[in-house]
């Protein structure tokens, strides 16, 4: 009788252990394609004008929704990097995405400023797909006269 109880308990423990391992999810067994299908990817391509090798201002490449809220973390712009990839959780709603290059006010003055019209896409953004944006910055030159930039709204001088 002791042997029968022992084997009954042992077989229940083995059944429980087997079921537990089947239903447990440690993340190592996930298919990478399943992870891609749960996110929406965005590729923002920056097309700099010829001759721009060094940019002394700090810019962020960002992706926002129709309300201006970021859908992914902004990335610091580096002139040598031409493509920035963003991932958004598929649970985020919205029908508009705006890619832009934003000047960060870091207190430095640079004689060359990049200005970029935002790239806008509308529609449904489906998980597993990649949506591409193209930004074309243009150069705005800031002229310095007597240590004050012409066109600077704080200076009170009109160009």
ZAMAR-713088 format. One record per residue (C-alpha): residue number from 1; residue in one letter; z, x, y. Coordinates in Angstrom, 1 decimal. Example, Ala and Ser with C-alpha at 12.3 -4.5 7.8 and 13.67 -1.06 7.14 Angstrom:
BEGIN
nr, rest, Z, X, Y
1, A, 7.8, 12.3, -4.5
2, S, 7.1, 13.7, -1.1
! end
This chain:
BEGIN
nr, rest, Z, X, Y
1, X, 0.0, 0.0, 0.0
2, X, 0.8, 2.9, 2.3
3, X, -2.7, 4.3, 1.6
4, X, -4.4, 1.0, 2.4
5, X, -2.6, 0.7, 5.7
6, X, -3.4, 4.3, 6.5
7, X, -7.1, 3.8, 5.9
8, X, -7.1, 0.5, 7.8
9, X, -5.6, 2.1, 10.9
10, X, -7.8, 5.2, 10.5
11, X, -11.0, 3.0, 10.3
12, X, -9.9, 0.9, 13.3
13, X, -9.3, 4.1, 15.3
14, X, -12.7, 5.5, 14.3
15, X, -14.4, 2.2, 15.2
16, X, -12.7, 2.1, 18.6
17, X, -13.6, 5.8, 19.3
18, X, -17.2, 5.1, 18.3
19, X, -17.5, 2.0, 20.6
20, X, -15.8, 3.9, 23.4
21, X, -18.3, 6.8, 23.3
22, X, -21.2, 4.4, 23.2
23, X, -20.0, 2.5, 26.3
24, X, -18.6, 5.4, 28.3
25, X, -20.8, 6.7, 31.1
26, X, -20.1, 10.3, 32.1
27, X, -23.2, 10.7, 34.2
28, X, -24.6, 13.4, 32.0
29, X, -26.6, 11.0, 29.9
30, X, -28.3, 9.3, 32.9
31, X, -32.0, 9.6, 33.1
32, X, -33.0, 11.2, 36.5
33, X, -35.7, 8.6, 36.9
34, X, -33.0, 5.9, 36.9
35, X, -31.3, 7.6, 39.8
36, X, -34.6, 7.8, 41.8
37, X, -35.2, 4.1, 41.3
38, X, -31.8, 3.2, 42.9
39, X, -32.7, 4.9, 46.2
40, X, -35.4, 4.6, 48.9
41, X, -36.9, 8.0, 49.9
42, X, -38.3, 8.8, 53.3
43, X, -40.3, 11.9, 54.3
44, X, -40.5, 12.8, 58.0
45, X, -43.3, 15.3, 58.8
46, X, -43.1, 17.2, 62.1
47, X, -46.5, 18.4, 63.5
48, X, -45.6, 20.9, 66.2
49, X, -48.2, 22.0, 68.8
50, X, -49.8, 25.3, 68.2
51, X, -48.0, 28.3, 69.7
52, X, -44.4, 26.9, 69.3
53, X, -42.5, 29.5, 67.4
54, X, -39.1, 29.2, 68.9
55, X, -37.3, 26.2, 70.3
56, X, -34.1, 27.0, 72.2
57, X, -32.8, 23.4, 72.4
58, X, -31.1, 21.7, 69.5
59, X, -32.8, 18.6, 68.0
60, X, -32.0, 16.2, 65.2
61, X, -34.4, 14.5, 62.9
62, X, -33.1, 11.1, 62.3
63, X, -34.0, 7.8, 60.6
64, X, -32.5, 4.6, 61.9
65, X, -32.9, 0.8, 61.2
66, X, -33.9, -1.9, 63.7
67, X, -30.4, -1.9, 65.2
68, X, -30.3, 1.9, 65.8
69, X, -27.9, 2.6, 62.9
70, X, -28.6, 5.7, 60.9
71, X, -29.8, 4.9, 57.3
72, X, -29.3, 8.5, 56.2
73, X, -27.6, 11.5, 57.6
74, X, -29.5, 13.2, 60.5
75, X, -30.8, 16.7, 59.9
76, X, -30.9, 19.6, 62.3
77, X, -34.5, 20.4, 63.3
78, X, -35.7, 23.9, 62.4
79, X, -39.3, 24.7, 63.7
80, X, -40.2, 26.5, 60.5
81, X, -39.4, 23.3, 58.4
82, X, -42.3, 20.8, 58.5
83, X, -40.9, 18.1, 56.2
84, X, -37.5, 16.5, 56.1
85, X, -36.5, 14.2, 53.2
86, X, -34.0, 11.4, 53.5
87, X, -32.5, 9.1, 50.8
88, X, -31.1, 5.7, 51.4
89, X, -29.1, 3.5, 49.0
90, X, -31.2, 0.7, 47.8
91, X, -28.5, -1.8, 48.8
92, X, -29.2, -1.3, 52.5
93, X, -31.1, -4.3, 54.0
94, X, -33.5, -4.3, 56.9
95, X, -37.2, -4.5, 57.6
96, X, -37.7, -1.7, 60.1
97, X, -37.2, 2.1, 59.9
98, X, -37.6, 4.4, 62.9
99, X, -38.0, 8.2, 62.6
100, X, -37.4, 10.2, 65.7
101, X, -36.7, 13.7, 67.0
102, X, -33.7, 13.5, 69.3
103, X, -32.6, 16.1, 71.8
104, X, -28.9, 17.0, 71.4
105, X, -27.1, 17.7, 74.7
106, X, -25.4, 21.0, 73.9
107, X, -25.1, 22.1, 77.5
108, X, -27.9, 24.7, 77.3
109, X, -31.0, 24.6, 79.5
110, X, -34.3, 25.5, 78.0
111, X, -37.6, 25.9, 79.9
112, X, -39.4, 24.0, 77.2
113, X, -38.4, 20.6, 76.0
114, X, -40.0, 18.7, 73.2
115, X, -40.7, 15.0, 73.6
116, X, -41.7, 12.8, 70.7
117, X, -42.6, 9.1, 70.4
118, X, -40.8, 7.6, 67.4
119, X, -42.6, 6.6, 64.3
120, X, -42.0, 3.1, 63.2
121, X, -42.6, 1.3, 59.9
122, X, -41.9, -2.3, 59.1
123, X, -41.8, -4.3, 55.8
124, X, -39.8, -4.2, 52.6
125, X, -38.5, -0.8, 51.6
126, X, -38.4, -0.8, 47.8
127, X, -36.2, 1.4, 45.6
128, X, -38.1, 4.2, 43.8
129, X, -40.7, 4.5, 46.6
130, X, -41.2, 7.2, 49.2
131, X, -42.3, 6.2, 52.7
132, X, -43.8, 8.8, 55.0
133, X, -43.5, 9.2, 58.8
134, X, -45.4, 11.6, 61.1
135, X, -43.9, 12.9, 64.4
136, X, -46.1, 14.7, 66.9
137, X, -43.9, 16.4, 69.6
138, X, -45.4, 17.4, 72.9
139, X, -44.2, 20.0, 75.3
140, X, -42.5, 19.1, 78.6
141, X, -42.0, 22.2, 80.7
142, X, -39.0, 22.2, 83.0
143, X, -39.6, 24.2, 86.2
144, X, -36.6, 26.0, 87.7
145, X, -36.4, 26.3, 91.5
146, X, -33.1, 27.7, 92.9
147, X, -31.3, 27.2, 89.6
148, X, -32.1, 23.5, 89.5
149, X, -34.6, 21.9, 87.3
150, X, -37.2, 19.7, 88.9
151, X, -37.2, 16.4, 87.2
152, X, -33.6, 16.7, 86.3
153, X, -32.0, 13.3, 87.1
154, X, -28.7, 14.9, 88.0
155, X, -30.3, 17.2, 90.5
156, X, -31.6, 14.5, 92.9
157, X, -35.0, 16.4, 93.3
158, X, -38.1, 14.5, 92.5
159, X, -41.1, 16.4, 90.9
! end
